Amino acid sequence: MSSPLTVACIQLNSGTKIEQNLTKAGKLIKQAVDEGAEFVLTPENTDFMAESSAKSLETALPENKHPGPLFFSELAKSLKVWILIGSMKIKVSDDKMANRSFLFSKTGQLMATYDKIHLFDCDLATGESHRESDNFIAGNKAAVVKTPWKPLGLSICYDVRFPKLYRQMAQKGAEIMAVPAAFTEPTGKAHWETLLRARAIETGSYVLAPAQVGDHAGGRRTYGHTMIVGPWGQVLAEMSEEKEGFITRKLHFEDVTKARFAVPSLKHDRDFDFYETKL
């Protein structure tokens, strides 16, 4: 039987200054470790949230010049904790960034990176529009990473709307799914909890969803509601208040085994054709 894992999911309100955001995230990570967390996750855009995509491109740095990877590597090593940085904006060319997750072991070793596959190009009924593809490259590789506990599947925000990604990660062995996010308030109110619970139920996995919250530069507002969902689809912990902080929960992996035994849908995939009708 696997040992239980105490996780913490951080809720942030990232501003425009990288150093300030790193410091703030670092303090919350330390507080979570002081409360017993062995694995701490931060949201999408941990490093900064700018006024616009153009401003993001101006602020973003190449990975070898970005202070974030070294800062969090050293923090993981000093605190002896695993850390997933939900994402930082990494400049990969003059006009493009990658929205990249970083996973560090408790020795500070970089265990994996993941570039967001699905880019948020949407026009909301509120008038809010987003075109991530204007300034971001899409990732093309999913990531299931071995940890001392169970394999971890990596994703970012809008990825959560694409069930195939999570199903395939579960079939590759993932029992924990990370969904760091910066959900808009309108889509968050309508869909956030439903999507997270659906991905947990479909895969019989734990879903860990650290989130951005509140007002940001440029008038953007994020939903918050950082959440931990169990493999049967139950919400185990949630930050309902609009503030920075974190939630913790102990994960028991026999619950994954029970959920997947009760409803073994991961083993029941079938190929099919579409019925064609003639008018």
NUMAR-767208 format. One record per residue (C-alpha): residue in one letter; x, y, z. Coordinates in steps of 0.02 Angstrom, whole numbers, padded with zeros to 5 digits, always signed. Layout:
BEGIN
AXYZ ...
# end
This chain:
BEGIN
M+00000+00000+00000 S+00067+00172-00047 S+00102+00300+00086 P-00022+00444+00096 L+00033+00611+00027 T-00001+00781+00105 V-00024+00909-00033 A-00051+01097-00031 C-00124+01202-00171 I-00079+01386-00170 Q-00200+01525-00219 L-00115+01683-00284 N-00154+01855-00350 S-00005+01881-00464 G+00042+02059-00509 T+00154+02128-00645 K+00322+02115-00554 I+00411+01947-00566 E+00521+01964-00410 Q+00374+02018-00301 N+00269+01870-00358 L+00410+01745-00330 T+00436+01811-00154 K+00251+01801-00115 A+00235+01626-00184 G+00390+01572-00087 K+00316+01632+00077 L+00155+01536+00049 I+00251+01379+00001 K+00351+01391+00162 Q+00192+01413+00264 A+00117+01259+00181 V+00272+01157+00219 D+00264+01216+00400 E+00089+01139+00404 G+00154+00972+00342 A+00142+00982+00152 E+00258+00864+00058 F+00205+00924-00115 V+00154+01104-00151 L+00075+01168-00312 T+00058+01348-00371 P-00060+01418-00505 E-00038+01462-00687 N+00054+01628-00711 T+00146+01615-00545 D+00281+01733-00609 F+00169+01876-00668 M+00006+01931-00747 A+00027+02083-00860 E-00096+02211-00929 S-00100+02128-01100 S-00021+01993-01207 A+00095+02123-01283 K+00152+02175-01109 S+00176+01993-01062 L+00291+01971-01210 E+00391+02124-01155 T+00408+02057-00977 A+00439+01873-01015 L+00616+01805-01009 P+00707+01656-01085 E+00719+01509-00966 N+00906+01534-00938 K+00878+01716-00888 H+00716+01695-00790 P+00742+01704-00600 G+00598+01585-00566 P+00674+01413-00603 L+00827+01443-00493 F+00724+01525-00356 F+00603+01380-00341 S+00739+01248-00362 E+00833+01320-00214 L+00672+01338-00115 A+00626+01155-00144 K+00799+01102-00089 S+00802+01211+00067 L+00627+01158+00121 K+00649+00977+00065 V+00483+00981-00026 W+00420+00938-00200 I+00356+01093-00291 L+00254+01111-00451 I+00258+01288-00518 G+00094+01292-00613 S+00167+01398-00750 M+00287+01537-00791 K+00297+01632-00955 I+00456+01582-01046 K+00510+01682-01198 V+00558+01565-01339 S+00573+01691-01482 D+00552+01876-01516 D+00364+01858-01533 K+00318+01698-01440 M+00314+01628-01263 A+00285+01455-01190 N+00165+01437-01044 R+00274+01315-00948 S+00255+01212-00789 F+00409+01164-00686 L+00417+01015-00568 F+00556+01012-00437 S+00600+00870-00319 K+00644+00898-00137 T+00828+00901-00186 G+00794+01047-00303 Q+00814+00941-00459 L+00707+00990-00608 M+00607+00832-00640 A+00497+00889-00784 T+00430+01035-00882 Y+00266+01044-00976 D+00209+01172-01105 K+00022+01207-01111 I-00050+01112-01260 H-00220+01195-01281 L-00216+01384-01303 F-00360+01492-01242 D-00432+01581-01395 C-00607+01630-01341 D-00735+01770-01352 L-00845+01772-01197 A-01022+01840-01192 T-00962+01972-01069 G-00856+02049-01207 E-00695+01979-01135 S-00584+01907-01272 H-00423+01806-01264 R-00303+01755-01403 E-00162+01657-01322 S-00107+01593-01492 D-00055+01770-01540 N+00091+01765-01419 F+00109+01584-01359 I+00168+01425-01442 A+00066+01269-01406 G+00152+01123-01323 N+00148+00956-01412 K+00197+00832-01277 A+00095+00770-01130 A+00188+00731-00968 V+00163+00592-00842 V+00301+00603-00712 K+00357+00476-00583 T+00356+00540-00403 P+00392+00455-00236 W+00205+00429-00218 K+00112+00399-00382 P+00133+00459-00561 L+00081+00639-00591 G-00004+00704-00748 L+00031+00885-00795 S-00089+01008-00875 I-00128+01194-00871 C-00294+01286-00861 Y-00385+01275-01030 D-00318+01097-01050 V-00453+01045-00926 R-00584+01059-01063 F-00503+00918-01163 P-00545+00751-01079 K-00440+00647-01197 L-00280+00719-01122 Y-00325+00662-00947 R-00392+00493-00999 Q-00232+00455-01092 M-00124+00514-00946 A-00223+00400-00830 Q-00198+00255-00951 K-00012+00295-00944 G-00018+00274-00755 A-00059+00446-00684 E-00157+00442-00521 I-00137+00627-00484 M-00185+00764-00608 A-00119+00941-00588 V-00229+01080-00658 P-00149+01247-00613 A-00258+01385-00681 A-00303+01568-00702 F-00486+01544-00747 T-00585+01699-00793 E-00725+01741-00672 P-00868+01709-00797 T-00804+01539-00852 G-00753+01495-00675 K-00926+01525-00605 A-01005+01422-00742 H-00883+01279-00768 W-00733+01268-00649 E-00797+01145-00520 T-00893+01042-00648 L-00740+01021-00759 L-00625+00972-00616 R-00748+00846-00547 A-00779+00774-00720 R-00593+00746-00751 A-00578+00662-00580 I-00727+00549-00611 E-00677+00501-00788 T-00503+00450-00735 G-00527+00395-00554 S-00387+00514-00507 Y-00350+00651-00382 V-00362+00823-00462 L-00258+00964-00387 A-00309+01136-00448 P-00216+01289-00380 A-00288+01449-00450 Q-00263+01635-00475 V-00390+01746-00387 G-00455+01925-00392 D-00415+02081-00492 H-00261+02094-00602 A-00180+02226-00712 G-00277+02273-00866 G-00446+02241-00786 R-00437+02052-00790 R-00522+01959-00648 T-00489+01777-00602 Y-00607+01659-00513 G-00501+01578-00378 H-00586+01432-00291 T-00426+01330-00280 M-00485+01151-00262 I-00434+00972-00222 V-00550+00839-00293 G-00551+00655-00249 P-00554+00508-00370 W-00741+00481-00342 G-00773+00661-00393 Q-00799+00734-00221 V-00730+00907-00178 L-00611+00873-00034 A-00551+01051-00005 E-00588+01222-00080 M-00537+01402-00054 S-00704+01490-00067 E-00641+01657-00004 E-00569+01785-00123 K-00396+01793-00047 E-00222+01723-00063 G-00178+01571+00039 F-00178+01382+00022 I-00276+01224+00057 T-00204+01058+00112 R-00265+00879+00105 K-00195+00706+00135 L-00214+00594-00018 H-00244+00408+00008 F-00207+00313-00151 E-00310+00161-00104 D-00457+00276-00145 V-00395+00283-00326 T-00388+00093-00329 K-00565+00082-00259 A-00636+00207-00383 R-00556+00122-00532 F-00611-00050-00473 A-00790+00008-00446 V-00801+00090-00618 P-00660+00020-00727 S-00697+00134-00875 L-00512+00160-00914 K-00510-00022-00972 H-00671-00014-01072 D-00622+00094-01220 R-00693+00031-01384 D-00662+00087-01562 F-00816+00136-01660 D-00874+00206-01826 F-01005+00338-01857 Y-01173+00289-01929 E-01197+00378-02095 T-01368+00437-02146 K-01424+00484-02321 L-01548+00622-02350 
# end
